[in-house]
Amino acid sequence: MIFNRQQQCLLLDGKEYTSEDIRQLIAGGAEAHSPAYWDLYLFLNEWFNDSPVITVHTSGSTGTPKELMVHKDRMMQSARLTCEFLNLKKGESALLCMNLRYIGAMMVVVRSLVAGLNLIVRPASGHPLADIKESLRFVAMVPLQVYNTMQVPEEKERLKQTDILIIGGGAVDEALETEIKHLPTAVYSTYGMTETLSHIALRRLNGASASEHYYPFPSVKLSLSAENTLVIDAPLVCDETLQTNDIARIYPDGSFMILGRKDNVINSGGIKIQAEELEKLLRPFIPVPFVITSVPDPRLGQAVTLLIVGQLDTREIENKLQTTLEPYYRPKHIFITESIPQTENGRLFDMEESWEIETTVAAIIAFHPQLNKEDFDRMGPVFQRATNIVANSWEPYEELLATFLLEYQRLWTQTTDTSRTGFLRNMFTRLEERLKGRDQNRGAYDERSFKRLADWKPGY
């Protein structure tokens, strides 16, 4: 392996490129190259410069996307750990099919530079194997790319001809994991984050070594905080000990399981409910995508809320919940939505993102004017996320909801009407009218939600 950046060259489609070759390609301008190759050349140009650090972007899956400066030497150590664990050798092929803004894609390139892998480039898309002709030794994808690939017979066959697949950037759900078990490819789920320069642990999903446990690299030390969240000490790739928000269980052999996120603990009437564990209980009888989250509740603090994609009979689901779940675990609200939003690199927005915006608006619709100052104060982080959405120009649907929340916050703060019985009459009516034209994407705002606004009856 080569760790001196000035001695590295990239084997790209079977041809070696030095740092000088990259500079000449850049000098020729973007017009002569496809966007995917141009992004690669820009990254390599930054990699080969004199700076010891490089800028990476977090995905925004658990908060506002942000920039981090990371050391190139540590990125090479991360590459070494992965290449040694997977036994990747010089000249073997690796596919780059993710966005080079993010650490997962950057590390595919760095592994190729360090280990001398032959890099094959495809645009970041939902079907990265659509036109692949050659057999691949190593591929890294996000879960959405794997799911899409498994739905197309020709692409699934190409995946079967791949030796090693690692899946990062989000959780692998049970249905996809079941499909993966039948692949001859060695498939791993990864655990890590931008701050750890990609993954620090792997979990085999198929074959004789399949496990529910993640196994960290030997140089990584793990512990639990007082809140049972995972603490990571990975000195080869990270200067500081990392405190994560992932609730975990560590086993005597050093392996671990992720039980869910601390952010996804719902405190409903004093009962703490882990959203991911509740979702696991519900999967056997909800045949479509769904998510468990919460909305503010004047009595319980947080009310468990079930968001479902598609048009299912909610009464049938409610009946099933009555016989399956203990009373405190039963969702107090069931909302229908058209889709589950995703970030650019294929992650689902969790409850800190679109769902929390949607369910907070739904809670306001359902419970205003009964919401009190304590409820309003609890929405503070959501108002901050709404500010970030507006500032970063998200899709019009999310921006509409975020703007509504900010206007609600402003009027609540400024009003002298202590009874809160009517100051948003026109606001709710305007929101309803604008959502009427978005039937394909109305989220949690169905007719029943608006009917609960008895004080102003907005048109139904």
Kinemage of the C-alpha trace (Angstrom):
@kinemage 1
@onewidth
@group {chain A} dominant
@subgroup {mainchain}
@vectorlist {calphas} color= white
{ca met a 1} P 0.000 0.000 0.000
{ca ile a 2} L 1.137 3.549 -0.760
{ca phe a 3} L 0.671 6.235 1.917
{ca asn a 4} L 2.831 8.982 0.379
{ca arg a 5} L 0.365 11.095 -1.621
{ca gln a 6} L 3.088 12.389 -3.923
{ca gln a 7} L 3.863 8.817 -4.980
{ca gln a 8} L 0.276 7.764 -5.506
{ca cys a 9} L -1.427 7.445 -8.850
{ca leu a 10} L -4.960 6.380 -9.678
{ca leu a 11} L -5.685 3.329 -11.805
{ca leu a 12} L -8.826 4.499 -13.629
{ca asp a 13} L -10.502 2.217 -16.157
{ca gly a 14} L -7.211 0.334 -16.444
{ca lys a 15} L -5.059 3.446 -17.080
{ca glu a 16} L -2.766 5.092 -14.520
{ca tyr a 17} L -3.154 8.816 -13.789
{ca thr a 18} L -0.568 10.812 -11.847
{ca ser a 19} L -1.194 14.078 -10.037
{ca glu a 20} L 0.229 15.903 -13.066
{ca asp a 21} L -2.194 14.063 -15.370
{ca ile a 22} L -5.068 15.222 -13.173
{ca arg a 23} L -3.878 18.834 -13.283
{ca gln a 24} L -3.802 18.687 -17.084
{ca leu a 25} L -7.322 17.243 -17.208
{ca ile a 26} L -8.552 20.034 -14.945
{ca ala a 27} L -6.831 22.649 -17.115
{ca gly a 28} L -8.752 21.357 -20.149
{ca gly a 29} L -12.065 22.389 -18.594
{ca ala a 30} L -15.225 20.556 -17.615
{ca glu a 31} L -16.787 20.495 -21.077
{ca ala a 32} L -14.722 17.536 -22.263
{ca his a 33} L -15.733 15.266 -19.355
{ca ser a 34} L -18.883 13.735 -17.920
{ca pro a 35} L -20.023 15.218 -14.581
{ca ala a 36} L -19.073 12.043 -12.685
{ca tyr a 37} L -15.508 12.056 -14.021
{ca trp a 38} L -15.185 15.810 -13.565
{ca asp a 39} L -16.182 15.518 -9.899
{ca leu a 40} L -13.549 12.798 -9.528
{ca tyr a 41} L -10.849 14.982 -11.097
{ca leu a 42} L -11.755 17.883 -8.804
{ca phe a 43} L -11.513 15.631 -5.764
{ca leu a 44} L -8.153 14.218 -6.896
{ca asn a 45} L -6.823 17.709 -7.552
{ca glu a 46} L -7.671 18.628 -3.965
{ca trp a 47} L -6.277 15.328 -2.693
{ca phe a 48} L -2.899 15.869 -4.372
{ca asn a 49} L -2.433 19.485 -3.279
{ca asp a 50} L -0.103 20.456 -0.414
{ca ser a 51} L -2.802 20.820 2.230
{ca pro a 52} L -2.856 18.038 4.858
{ca val a 53} L -6.652 18.369 5.208
{ca ile a 54} L -9.681 18.154 2.949
{ca thr a 55} L -13.294 19.331 3.281
{ca val a 56} L -16.074 16.760 3.652
{ca his a 57} L -19.820 17.256 4.123
{ca thr a 58} L -22.049 15.462 6.583
{ca ser a 59} L -25.181 13.986 5.024
{ca gly a 60} L -27.796 15.980 6.941
{ca ser a 61} L -29.639 12.835 7.976
{ca thr a 62} L -29.602 13.737 11.659
{ca gly a 63} L -29.454 17.486 11.580
{ca thr a 64} L -28.183 20.372 9.499
{ca pro a 65} L -25.598 19.361 6.867
{ca lys a 66} L -22.211 20.816 7.757
{ca glu a 67} L -18.616 20.934 6.574
{ca leu a 68} L -15.769 19.191 8.362
{ca met a 69} L -12.030 19.452 7.791
{ca val a 70} L -10.418 16.014 8.005
{ca his a 71} L -6.797 14.891 7.765
{ca lys a 72} L -5.761 13.055 4.615
{ca asp a 73} L -3.373 10.848 6.590
{ca arg a 74} L -6.270 9.606 8.710
{ca met a 75} L -8.342 8.938 5.591
{ca met a 76} L -5.506 6.726 4.342
{ca gln a 77} L -5.446 4.852 7.659
{ca ser a 78} L -9.186 4.250 7.322
{ca ala a 79} L -8.602 2.966 3.788
{ca arg a 80} L -5.905 0.611 5.048
{ca leu a 81} L -8.202 -0.854 7.712
{ca thr a 82} L -10.908 -1.641 5.164
{ca cys a 83} L -8.571 -2.981 2.480
{ca glu a 84} L -6.826 -5.275 4.969
{ca phe a 85} L -10.102 -6.551 6.445
{ca leu a 86} L -11.600 -7.289 3.006
{ca asn a 87} L -8.269 -8.433 1.523
{ca leu a 88} L -8.442 -6.010 -1.405
{ca lys a 89} L -5.391 -6.236 -3.661
{ca lys a 90} L -3.668 -4.099 -6.287
{ca gly a 91} L -5.370 -4.211 -9.686
{ca glu a 92} L -8.736 -5.461 -8.377
{ca ser a 93} L -11.755 -3.421 -9.487
{ca ala a 94} L -13.750 -1.022 -7.316
{ca leu a 95} L -16.911 0.849 -8.329
{ca leu a 96} L -17.450 4.524 -7.506
{ca cys a 97} L -21.197 5.174 -7.762
{ca met a 98} L -21.940 7.664 -4.966
{ca asn a 99} L -21.770 11.437 -4.586
{ca leu a 100} L -18.253 12.705 -3.930
{ca arg a 101} L -19.554 15.379 -1.557
{ca tyr a 102} L -19.770 12.665 1.083
{ca ile a 103} L -17.167 10.638 2.915
{ca gly a 104} L -18.431 7.245 1.689
{ca ala a 105} L -17.625 8.082 -1.940
{ca met a 106} L -14.367 9.831 -1.074
{ca met a 107} L -13.154 6.745 0.754
{ca val a 108} L -13.800 4.554 -2.313
{ca val a 109} L -11.313 6.746 -4.184
{ca val a 110} L -8.810 6.845 -1.311
{ca arg a 111} L -8.893 3.038 -1.010
{ca ser a 112} L -8.146 2.864 -4.726
{ca leu a 113} L -5.207 5.246 -4.329
{ca val a 114} L -3.763 3.477 -1.298
{ca ala a 115} L -4.263 -0.129 -2.467
{ca gly a 116} L -3.888 0.395 -6.220
{ca leu a 117} L -7.440 -0.684 -7.051
{ca asn a 118} L -8.777 -0.204 -10.578
{ca leu a 119} L -11.530 2.403 -10.216
{ca ile a 120} L -14.666 2.134 -12.355
{ca val a 121} L -16.834 5.270 -12.325
{ca arg a 122} L -20.590 5.609 -12.726
{ca pro a 123} L -22.817 8.613 -11.937
{ca ala a 124} L -24.477 8.607 -8.531
{ca ser a 125} L -27.897 7.147 -9.294
{ca gly a 126} L -30.475 4.674 -8.068
{ca his a 127} L -29.300 2.029 -10.554
{ca pro a 128} L -25.491 2.050 -10.515
{ca leu a 129} L -25.118 -1.383 -12.170
{ca ala a 130} L -27.438 -0.622 -15.091
{ca asp a 131} L -24.665 -0.574 -17.700
{ca ile a 132} L -21.828 -2.378 -15.943
{ca lys a 133} L -20.258 -5.026 -18.180
{ca glu a 134} L -17.243 -6.193 -16.191
{ca ser a 135} L -17.270 -8.279 -13.021
{ca leu a 136} L -16.441 -6.203 -9.945
{ca arg a 137} L -14.345 -7.106 -6.937
{ca phe a 138} L -15.593 -4.358 -4.598
{ca val a 139} L -18.676 -2.113 -4.543
{ca ala a 140} L -19.983 0.368 -1.949
{ca met a 141} L -23.628 1.473 -2.100
{ca val a 142} L -26.316 3.087 0.040
{ca pro a 143} L -29.384 0.960 0.908
{ca leu a 144} L -31.623 2.605 -1.708
{ca gln a 145} L -29.180 1.696 -4.494
{ca val a 146} L -29.091 -1.916 -3.315
{ca tyr a 147} L -32.888 -2.092 -3.098
{ca asn a 148} L -33.299 -0.683 -6.620
{ca thr a 149} L -30.666 -3.050 -8.000
{ca met a 150} L -32.471 -6.055 -6.492
{ca gln a 151} L -35.689 -5.104 -8.306
{ca val a 152} L -34.198 -5.369 -11.819
{ca pro a 153} L -33.243 -8.939 -12.836
{ca glu a 154} L -30.346 -7.883 -15.065
{ca glu a 155} L -28.881 -5.615 -12.400
{ca lys a 156} L -29.391 -8.204 -9.680
{ca glu a 157} L -27.474 -10.690 -11.803
{ca arg a 158} L -24.585 -8.226 -12.106
{ca leu a 159} L -24.633 -7.811 -8.338
{ca lys a 160} L -24.358 -11.579 -7.961
{ca gln a 161} L -21.156 -11.424 -10.003
{ca thr a 162} L -19.656 -8.885 -7.570
{ca asp a 163} L -17.333 -10.336 -4.929
{ca ile a 164} L -17.823 -7.853 -2.070
{ca leu a 165} L -20.569 -5.302 -1.372
{ca ile a 166} L -20.547 -2.919 1.581
{ca ile a 167} L -23.706 -0.956 2.422
{ca gly a 168} L -23.475 2.321 4.309
{ca gly a 169} L -25.207 5.643 4.714
{ca gly a 170} L -28.295 4.184 6.396
{ca ala a 171} L -29.842 1.144 8.009
{ca val a 172} L -30.585 -2.024 6.038
{ca asp a 173} L -34.187 -2.971 6.764
{ca glu a 174} L -35.302 -6.534 7.436
{ca ala a 175} L -36.954 -7.074 4.047
{ca leu a 176} L -33.816 -6.051 2.153
{ca glu a 177} L -31.604 -8.082 4.462
{ca thr a 178} L -33.748 -11.158 3.776
{ca glu a 179} L -33.231 -10.707 0.027
{ca ile a 180} L -29.500 -10.186 0.508
{ca lys a 181} L -29.141 -13.509 2.331
{ca his a 182} L -29.624 -15.326 -0.983
{ca leu a 183} L -26.796 -13.521 -2.793
{ca pro a 184} L -23.465 -15.298 -3.401
{ca thr a 185} L -21.772 -11.906 -2.947
{ca ala a 186} L -20.150 -11.242 0.443
{ca val a 187} L -22.351 -8.418 1.766
{ca tyr a 188} L -21.593 -6.230 4.796
{ca ser a 189} L -23.509 -3.512 6.572
{ca thr a 190} L -21.175 -0.791 7.817
{ca tyr a 191} L -21.248 1.292 10.983
{ca gly a 192} L -19.613 4.673 11.062
{ca met a 193} L -20.091 8.347 10.338
{ca thr a 194} L -18.330 11.231 8.648
{ca glu a 195} L -16.328 11.937 11.795
{ca thr a 196} L -14.895 8.384 11.747
{ca leu a 197} L -14.002 8.730 8.040
{ca ser a 198} L -16.490 6.101 6.898
{ca his a 199} L -16.924 2.895 8.903
{ca ile a 200} L -15.198 1.587 12.007
{ca ala a 201} L -17.156 -1.705 12.163
{ca leu a 202} L -18.741 -4.219 9.774
{ca arg a 203} L -21.597 -6.702 10.059
{ca arg a 204} L -21.837 -9.645 7.652
{ca leu a 205} L -25.373 -9.944 6.257
{ca asn a 206} L -25.170 -13.294 4.473
{ca gly a 207} L -23.241 -16.535 4.319
{ca ala a 208} L -21.910 -18.649 7.169
{ca ser a 209} L -20.530 -15.561 8.961
{ca ala a 210} L -23.842 -13.659 8.956
{ca ser a 211} L -24.516 -11.974 12.291
{ca glu a 212} L -26.732 -9.429 13.993
{ca his a 213} L -23.601 -7.956 15.580
{ca tyr a 214} L -21.176 -5.364 14.259
{ca tyr a 215} L -17.495 -6.185 14.736
{ca pro a 216} L -15.136 -3.199 15.120
{ca phe a 217} L -11.664 -3.002 13.652
{ca pro a 218} L -8.965 -4.125 16.153
{ca ser a 219} L -7.699 -0.583 16.762
{ca val a 220} L -11.174 0.668 17.760
{ca lys a 221} L -12.234 0.726 21.430
{ca leu a 222} L -15.918 1.010 22.347
{ca ser a 223} L -17.791 1.821 25.552
{ca leu a 224} L -21.226 3.011 26.656
{ca ser a 225} L -22.183 6.359 28.144
{ca ala a 226} L -24.448 6.747 31.166
{ca glu a 227} L -27.340 6.920 28.676
{ca asn a 228} L -26.223 3.661 26.991
{ca thr a 229} L -25.117 5.495 23.859
{ca leu a 230} L -22.041 4.241 22.012
{ca val a 231} L -18.713 5.949 22.703
{ca ile a 232} L -16.013 5.444 20.050
{ca asp a 233} L -12.259 5.700 20.552
{ca ala a 234} L -10.669 5.237 17.108
{ca pro a 235} L -7.246 6.921 17.339
{ca leu a 236} L -6.118 5.979 13.837
{ca val a 237} L -8.951 7.902 12.184
{ca cys a 238} L -10.203 10.415 14.743
{ca asp a 239} L -8.420 12.788 17.149
{ca glu a 240} L -11.125 12.793 19.794
{ca thr a 241} L -13.329 10.240 21.499
{ca leu a 242} L -16.748 10.418 19.833
{ca gln a 243} L -19.985 10.496 21.802
{ca thr a 244} L -22.706 9.153 19.495
{ca asn a 245} L -26.491 9.297 19.792
{ca asp a 246} L -26.802 5.575 19.041
{ca ile a 247} L -28.154 3.437 21.869
{ca ala a 248} L -26.123 0.232 21.806
{ca arg a 249} L -25.415 -3.061 23.528
{ca ile a 250} L -21.793 -4.268 23.725
{ca tyr a 251} L -21.030 -8.004 24.050
{ca pro a 252} L -18.113 -9.742 25.790
{ca asp a 253} L -16.423 -10.550 22.459
{ca gly a 254} L -16.277 -6.819 21.625
{ca ser a 255} L -19.104 -6.889 19.080
{ca phe a 256} L -22.117 -4.625 19.438
{ca met a 257} L -25.692 -4.051 18.315
{ca ile a 258} L -27.391 -0.724 17.647
{ca leu a 259} L -30.821 -0.613 19.293
{ca gly a 260} L -31.831 2.819 18.038
{ca arg a 261} L -31.075 6.512 18.349
{ca lys a 262} L -31.323 8.496 21.546
{ca asp a 263} L -33.227 11.101 19.510
{ca asn a 264} L -35.842 8.445 18.733
{ca val a 265} L -36.691 7.684 22.333
{ca ile a 266} L -40.299 8.774 22.799
{ca asn a 267} L -41.276 9.716 26.347
{ca ser a 268} L -45.018 9.127 26.379
{ca gly a 269} L -46.623 9.575 29.772
{ca gly a 270} L -43.337 8.687 31.479
{ca ile a 271} L -42.903 5.479 29.447
{ca lys a 272} L -39.759 5.525 27.279
{ca ile a 273} L -40.336 3.907 23.899
{ca gln a 274} L -37.556 3.253 21.368
{ca ala a 275} L -39.049 4.054 17.958
{ca glu a 276} L -36.913 1.498 16.098
{ca glu a 277} L -37.939 -1.357 18.416
{ca leu a 278} L -41.613 -0.478 18.011
{ca glu a 279} L -41.175 -0.411 14.228
{ca lys a 280} L -39.718 -3.916 14.411
{ca leu a 281} L -42.853 -5.149 16.213
{ca leu a 282} L -45.125 -3.581 13.590
{ca arg a 283} L -43.350 -4.768 10.420
{ca pro a 284} L -45.013 -8.221 10.251
{ca phe a 285} L -48.453 -6.758 9.647
{ca ile a 286} L -47.811 -3.414 7.897
{ca pro a 287} L -46.909 -4.367 4.300
{ca val a 288} L -45.862 -0.866 3.159
{ca pro a 289} L -43.140 1.579 4.236
{ca phe a 290} L -43.874 3.316 7.533
{ca val a 291} L -42.142 5.119 10.369
{ca ile a 292} L -42.778 5.636 14.074
{ca thr a 293} L -42.307 9.143 15.419
{ca ser a 294} L -44.052 11.438 17.906
{ca val a 295} L -45.979 14.668 18.172
{ca pro a 296} L -46.265 16.991 21.183
{ca asp a 297} L -49.197 16.056 23.412
{ca pro a 298} L -50.599 18.223 26.236
{ca arg a 299} L -51.277 15.192 28.449
{ca leu a 300} L -48.573 12.633 27.562
{ca gly a 301} L -45.755 14.998 26.651
{ca gln a 302} L -45.166 13.044 23.437
{ca ala a 303} L -47.742 10.943 21.630
{ca val a 304} L -46.562 7.935 19.597
{ca thr a 305} L -47.447 8.548 15.939
{ca leu a 306} L -47.505 6.116 13.017
{ca leu a 307} L -46.859 7.486 9.514
{ca ile a 308} L -47.750 5.117 6.659
{ca val a 309} L -46.987 5.345 2.952
{ca gly a 310} L -49.944 4.517 0.726
{ca gln a 311} L -53.662 3.996 1.157
{ca leu a 312} L -54.204 1.308 3.779
{ca asp a 313} L -57.300 0.690 5.867
{ca thr a 314} L -56.291 2.474 9.060
{ca arg a 315} L -59.189 0.937 11.000
{ca glu a 316} L -57.836 -2.528 10.301
{ca ile a 317} L -54.383 -1.437 11.478
{ca glu a 318} L -55.874 0.135 14.614
{ca asn a 319} L -57.634 -3.149 15.412
{ca lys a 320} L -54.369 -5.039 14.986
{ca leu a 321} L -52.571 -2.589 17.257
{ca gln a 322} L -55.158 -3.203 19.975
{ca thr a 323} L -54.333 -6.914 20.058
{ca thr a 324} L -50.582 -6.646 19.465
{ca leu a 325} L -49.271 -3.796 21.586
{ca glu a 326} L -49.523 -2.765 25.219
{ca pro a 327} L -51.617 0.407 25.688
{ca tyr a 328} L -48.679 2.798 26.174
{ca tyr a 329} L -47.008 1.544 22.986
{ca arg a 330} L -50.029 1.939 20.720
{ca pro a 331} L -49.776 4.893 18.303
{ca lys a 332} L -52.186 7.631 19.308
{ca his a 333} L -52.255 8.986 15.752
{ca ile a 334} L -52.069 7.303 12.342
{ca phe a 335} L -51.340 9.542 9.371
{ca ile a 336} L -51.100 8.629 5.686
{ca thr a 337} L -48.312 10.072 3.509
{ca glu a 338} L -47.343 9.606 -0.124
{ca ser a 339} L -43.624 9.031 0.289
{ca ile a 340} L -40.746 8.855 2.754
{ca pro a 341} L -38.360 11.744 2.065
{ca gln a 342} L -34.691 10.940 1.539
{ca thr a 343} L -31.485 12.882 1.562
{ca glu a 344} L -29.306 13.269 -1.520
{ca asn a 345} L -27.131 10.272 -0.646
{ca gly a 346} L -30.066 7.926 -0.071
{ca arg a 347} L -30.573 8.210 3.667
{ca leu a 348} L -34.043 8.488 5.110
{ca phe a 349} L -34.779 11.701 6.938
{ca asp a 350} L -35.343 10.617 10.515
{ca met a 351} L -37.597 12.284 13.072
{ca glu a 352} L -35.189 15.214 13.313
{ca glu a 353} L -35.885 16.096 9.691
{ca ser a 354} L -38.935 16.014 7.422
{ca trp a 355} L -41.024 13.743 9.614
{ca glu a 356} L -40.590 15.984 12.621
{ca ile a 357} L -41.574 19.014 10.574
{ca glu a 358} L -44.649 17.181 9.260
{ca thr a 359} L -45.763 15.716 12.562
{ca thr a 360} L -45.296 19.007 14.414
{ca val a 361} L -47.528 20.765 11.905
{ca ala a 362} L -50.008 17.903 12.275
{ca ala a 363} L -49.923 18.310 16.051
{ca ile a 364} L -50.580 22.039 15.764
{ca ile a 365} L -53.500 21.357 13.448
{ca ala a 366} L -54.919 18.777 15.820
{ca phe a 367} L -54.380 20.483 19.178
{ca his a 368} L -54.259 24.242 18.707
{ca pro a 369} L -55.437 26.201 20.688
{ca gln a 370} L -55.008 23.717 23.555
{ca leu a 371} L -51.210 23.852 23.208
{ca asn a 372} L -49.611 25.625 26.154
{ca lys a 373} L -46.243 27.320 26.661
{ca glu a 374} L -44.572 24.056 27.697
{ca asp a 375} L -45.713 22.426 24.439
{ca phe a 376} L -44.522 25.450 22.484
{ca asp a 377} L -41.107 25.440 24.183
{ca arg a 378} L -40.716 21.728 23.367
{ca met a 379} L -41.011 22.626 19.677
{ca gly a 380} L -37.891 24.828 19.854
{ca pro a 381} L -35.553 22.384 18.022
{ca val a 382} L -38.165 21.896 15.307
{ca phe a 383} L -38.430 25.641 14.736
{ca gln a 384} L -34.636 25.688 14.341
{ca arg a 385} L -34.823 22.926 11.730
{ca ala a 386} L -37.537 24.851 9.944
{ca thr a 387} L -35.162 27.835 9.778
{ca asn a 388} L -32.471 25.575 8.262
{ca ile a 389} L -34.888 24.196 5.658
{ca val a 390} L -35.899 27.671 4.507
{ca ala a 391} L -32.266 28.855 4.500
{ca asn a 392} L -31.112 25.884 2.408
{ca ser a 393} L -33.953 25.974 -0.164
{ca trp a 394} L -35.411 22.484 0.197
{ca glu a 395} L -38.208 21.123 -1.970
{ca pro a 396} L -41.301 23.401 -2.124
{ca tyr a 397} L -43.405 21.015 -0.013
{ca glu a 398} L -40.987 20.951 2.919
{ca glu a 399} L -40.355 24.682 2.572
{ca leu a 400} L -44.102 25.382 2.717
{ca leu a 401} L -44.404 23.476 5.997
{ca ala a 402} L -41.261 25.021 7.440
{ca thr a 403} L -42.498 28.518 6.560
{ca phe a 404} L -45.796 27.724 8.251
{ca leu a 405} L -43.974 26.694 11.442
{ca leu a 406} L -41.880 29.858 11.490
{ca glu a 407} L -44.966 31.998 11.013
{ca tyr a 408} L -46.675 30.086 13.811
{ca gln a 409} L -43.688 30.724 16.050
{ca arg a 410} L -43.700 34.444 15.223
{ca leu a 411} L -47.412 34.898 15.841
{ca trp a 412} L -47.336 32.869 19.046
{ca thr a 413} L -44.488 34.977 20.377
{ca gln a 414} L -46.108 38.293 19.439
{ca thr a 415} L -49.763 37.650 20.284
{ca thr a 416} L -51.360 38.984 23.470
{ca asp a 417} L -54.338 36.613 23.097
{ca thr a 418} L -53.733 34.359 26.109
{ca ser a 419} L -56.585 32.029 25.195
{ca arg a 420} L -54.976 31.220 21.808
{ca thr a 421} L -58.439 30.645 20.329
{ca gly a 422} L -58.340 32.451 17.028
{ca phe a 423} L -55.133 34.201 16.050
{ca leu a 424} L -54.233 31.607 13.395
{ca arg a 425} L -57.650 31.306 11.736
{ca asn a 426} L -56.471 32.690 8.385
{ca met a 427} L -53.138 30.907 8.580
{ca phe a 428} L -54.673 27.459 8.883
{ca thr a 429} L -57.111 28.216 6.100
{ca arg a 430} L -54.285 29.301 3.786
{ca leu a 431} L -52.266 26.187 4.603
{ca glu a 432} L -55.262 23.970 3.902
{ca glu a 433} L -55.936 25.650 0.561
{ca arg a 434} L -52.318 25.311 -0.531
{ca leu a 435} L -52.169 21.636 0.481
{ca lys a 436} L -55.369 20.858 -1.435
{ca gly a 437} L -53.411 21.296 -4.665
{ca arg a 438} L -50.753 18.816 -3.527
{ca asp a 439} L -52.751 15.614 -3.274
{ca gln a 440} L -49.745 13.583 -4.337
{ca asn a 441} L -47.677 14.914 -1.457
{ca arg a 442} L -49.977 16.048 1.335
{ca gly a 443} L -48.300 14.111 4.090
{ca ala a 444} L -50.170 14.020 7.381
{ca tyr a 445} L -52.778 16.632 6.513
{ca asp a 446} L -55.896 14.697 5.511
{ca glu a 447} L -59.511 15.707 5.809
{ca arg a 448} L -59.826 14.354 9.341
{ca ser a 449} L -56.998 16.562 10.577
{ca phe a 450} L -58.696 19.717 9.374
{ca lys a 451} L -62.095 18.641 10.654
{ca arg a 452} L -60.638 18.741 14.157
{ca leu a 453} L -60.261 22.516 13.824
{ca ala a 454} L -63.786 23.091 15.119
{ca asp a 455} L -63.153 26.739 15.967
{ca trp a 456} L -62.769 27.852 12.367
{ca lys a 457} L -63.952 24.935 10.167
{ca pro a 458} L -61.640 25.589 7.198
{ca gly a 459} L -63.828 24.616 4.275
{ca tyr a 460} L -64.671 20.957 4.710
